Amino acid sequence: MSNKKNILITGASNGIGSALALRLASPDNRLFLLARNNEKLKIVAEQCTQSHAEVIIHKADVTATEDIQKLIESVDIEFPIDLIICNAGVTNTVGKKGEAETWGEITNLIDTNLYGVLACLNPLIARMQQRKQGQIAIVSSLAAFYGMPVTPIYCASKSALKGYGESLRGWLKYDGIKVNMIYPGFVKSDLSDQFNTHRPFMISTEKAADIIVKGLESNKASISFPLLLTFGIRFLNILPSRLADFFMGELFGAKKR
Ligand SMILES: NC(=O)c1ccc[n+]([C@@H]2O[C@H](COP(=O)([O-])OP(=O)(O)OC[C@H]3O[C@@H](n4cnc5c(N)ncnc54)[C@H](OP(=O)(O)O)[C@@H]3O)[C@@H](O)[C@H]2O)c1
C-alpha cells in the first residue's frame, strides 16, 4: 500500500469543507469526501484531482448514524484514516419575530451537528487506539464560548462539541491520537448567510481552510480565528453576565420586538 495520508472530511461538498478538500489536495494525500449532495461532491473531487490528489467521494448523511458508522469503519479497514475532519454542520435561527425553532429543526440540528460527529468518531476511536496513531479534528464554532441569541440550538450543539473534544484530547493523548478543536468565527458560506446579524471580521472559506490546515499541521489544540473575535468572545466570559449579555445582544441579538 502506498504511504499516502488518508484524510476524511465530512461536509466536503460546500463551504469550509470543500475549501479544506482543495487546500489538502496533493499527490501525498488520499481524500475521502463525504456529504449528501453527490453532484457537488463530484465537482469538488474534480477540482482536487487537478492538484493530483487521489479522491474518493461518498454520498452520505451523517444523521443516518448506523450507515455512517459502517461506512467510516469500512473506509478505515481498507485505508487506515490518518486524519478525520468532522466538519458537516447545519444551523437554524429563531424567527424574525422571535419565534422558536420548530422541533423538527431542533432535532435535525442536534442529529447533524452533535450525533453526526459522535457517529463518525465512534467506530474510529478504538481502531486509532489500537494502532496508536491518528488525528481527530472537530469543527465547533466561536459560538461555543458564548451563546448567540439568534441561534440557541446551534450554540448548544457547538458547546457540546467543545466539551466533547476537550475530553477526547485528555483521554486519547496516551494513545498517540491528536485531537484538534476548530472554532471559526464568521466565514462566508451558505451557513453563515443564514445569520441575520452583524458578521464582524468575516473571512473567506479559503482563508479559513488555510488557517485550519496550518493549525492541524502544528497540532494546535484549539484553532480559533479570527484573533480579534476570539479575544472578544473569550473576554465576554470574564465580564459580569449582564454586561456580556448586553454586548452579545447588541451585536448578535434577535431583532428587538
Ligand atoms: N460559516 C461560518 O461562519 C461558520 C462559523 C463557525 C463554524 N462553522 C462550522 O463549519 C462547518 C461547515 O460550515 P459551512 O459554513 O462551510 O457551511 P455550508 O457551506 O452550509 O456547508 C455545510 C456542509 O455540511 C454538509 N452537511 C450538512 N448536513 C449534512 C448531513 N446531514 N450529512 C452530511 N453532510 C452534511 C453539507 O453538505 P450536503 O448538503 O451536501 O450534505 C455541506 O457540505 C459547520 O460545522 C459549521 O457549523 C461555520
The ligand as an SDF file (V2000), in Angstrom:
LIG
                    3D

 48 52  0  0  0  0  0  0  0  0999 V2000
  -19.5350   29.6350    8.1420 N   0  0  0  0  0  0  0  0  0  0  0  0
  -19.3410   30.0470    9.3860 C   0  0  0  0  0  0  0  0  0  0  0  0
  -19.3670   31.2620    9.6790 O   0  0  0  0  0  0  0  0  0  0  0  0
  -19.0460   29.0370   10.4600 C   0  0  0  0  0  0  0  0  0  0  0  0
  -18.6310   29.5330   11.7230 C   0  0  0  0  0  0  0  0  0  0  0  0
  -18.3620   28.6280   12.7300 C   0  0  0  0  0  0  0  0  0  0  0  0
  -18.4610   27.2680   12.4970 C   0  0  0  0  0  0  0  0  0  0  0  0
  -18.8620   26.8350   11.2660 N   0  0  0  0  0  0  0  0  0  0  0  0
  -18.9860   25.3880   11.0800 C   0  0  0  0  0  0  0  0  0  0  0  0
  -18.2540   24.9880    9.9480 O   0  0  0  0  0  0  0  0  0  0  0  0
  -18.8430   23.8060    9.4070 C   0  0  0  0  0  0  0  0  0  0  0  0
  -19.0360   23.9980    7.9130 C   0  0  0  0  0  0  0  0  0  0  0  0
  -19.9680   25.0500    7.7210 O   0  0  0  0  0  0  0  0  0  0  0  0
  -20.0040   25.9440    6.3940 P   0  0  0  0  0  0  0  0  0  0  0  0
  -20.0570   27.3430    6.8260 O   0  0  0  0  0  0  0  0  0  0  0  0
  -18.9750   25.5090    5.4460 O   0  0  0  0  0  0  0  0  0  0  0  0
  -21.4780   25.5720    5.8760 O   0  0  0  0  0  0  0  0  0  0  0  0
  -22.0300   25.1020    4.4500 P   0  0  0  0  0  0  0  0  0  0  0  0
  -21.3860   25.8490    3.3680 O   0  0  0  0  0  0  0  0  0  0  0  0
  -23.5030   25.1470    4.5860 O   0  0  0  0  0  0  0  0  0  0  0  0
  -21.5320   23.5770    4.3770 O   0  0  0  0  0  0  0  0  0  0  0  0
  -22.0340   22.6160    5.2410 C   0  0  0  0  0  0  0  0  0  0  0  0
  -21.5510   21.2480    4.7710 C   0  0  0  0  0  0  0  0  0  0  0  0
  -22.1090   20.2630    5.6610 O   0  0  0  0  0  0  0  0  0  0  0  0
  -22.7270   19.2640    4.8830 C   0  0  0  0  0  0  0  0  0  0  0  0
  -23.8310   18.6540    5.5960 N   0  0  0  0  0  0  0  0  0  0  0  0
  -24.8850   19.2560    6.1790 C   0  0  0  0  0  0  0  0  0  0  0  0
  -25.7230   18.3430    6.6970 N   0  0  0  0  0  0  0  0  0  0  0  0
  -25.1630   17.1350    6.4360 C   0  0  0  0  0  0  0  0  0  0  0  0
  -25.5570   15.8090    6.7040 C   0  0  0  0  0  0  0  0  0  0  0  0
  -26.6930   15.5300    7.3490 N   0  0  0  0  0  0  0  0  0  0  0  0
  -24.7540   14.7950    6.2910 N   0  0  0  0  0  0  0  0  0  0  0  0
  -23.6080   15.0590    5.6370 C   0  0  0  0  0  0  0  0  0  0  0  0
  -23.1810   16.2950    5.3510 N   0  0  0  0  0  0  0  0  0  0  0  0
  -23.9650   17.3200    5.7400 C   0  0  0  0  0  0  0  0  0  0  0  0
  -23.1930   19.9800    3.6080 C   0  0  0  0  0  0  0  0  0  0  0  0
  -23.2670   19.0700    2.5270 O   0  0  0  0  0  0  0  0  0  0  0  0
  -24.6040   18.4520    1.8900 P   0  0  0  0  0  0  0  0  0  0  0  0
  -25.6660   19.4910    1.9780 O   0  0  0  0  0  0  0  0  0  0  0  0
  -24.1620   18.0850    0.5050 O   0  0  0  0  0  0  0  0  0  0  0  0
  -24.8710   17.2480    2.7200 O   0  0  0  0  0  0  0  0  0  0  0  0
  -22.0250   20.9220    3.3730 C   0  0  0  0  0  0  0  0  0  0  0  0
  -21.0000   20.2730    2.6720 O   0  0  0  0  0  0  0  0  0  0  0  0
  -20.1460   23.5900   10.1690 C   0  0  0  0  0  0  0  0  0  0  0  0
  -19.9490   22.6100   11.1720 O   0  0  0  0  0  0  0  0  0  0  0  0
  -20.4040   24.9360   10.8000 C   0  0  0  0  0  0  0  0  0  0  0  0
  -21.1830   24.8480   11.9640 O   0  0  0  0  0  0  0  0  0  0  0  0
  -19.1550   27.6800   10.2400 C   0  0  0  0  0  0  0  0  0  0  0  0
  1  2  1  0
  2  3  2  0
  2  4  1  0
  4  5  1  0
  4 48  2  0
  5  6  2  0
  6  7  1  0
  7  8  2  0
  8  9  1  0
  8 48  1  0
  9 10  1  0
  9 46  1  0
 10 11  1  0
 11 12  1  0
 11 44  1  0
 12 13  1  0
 13 14  1  0
 14 15  2  0
 14 16  1  0
 14 17  1  0
 17 18  1  0
 18 19  2  0
 18 20  1  0
 18 21  1  0
 21 22  1  0
 22 23  1  0
 23 24  1  0
 23 42  1  0
 24 25  1  0
 25 26  1  0
 25 36  1  0
 26 27  1  0
 26 35  1  0
 27 28  2  0
 28 29  1  0
 29 30  1  0
 29 35  2  0
 30 31  1  0
 30 32  2  0
 32 33  1  0
 33 34  2  0
 34 35  1  0
 36 37  1  0
 36 42  1  0
 37 38  1  0
 38 39  2  0
 38 40  1  0
 38 41  1  0
 42 43  1  0
 44 45  1  0
 44 46  1  0
 46 47  1  0
M  CHG  2   8   1  16  -1
M  END
$$$$
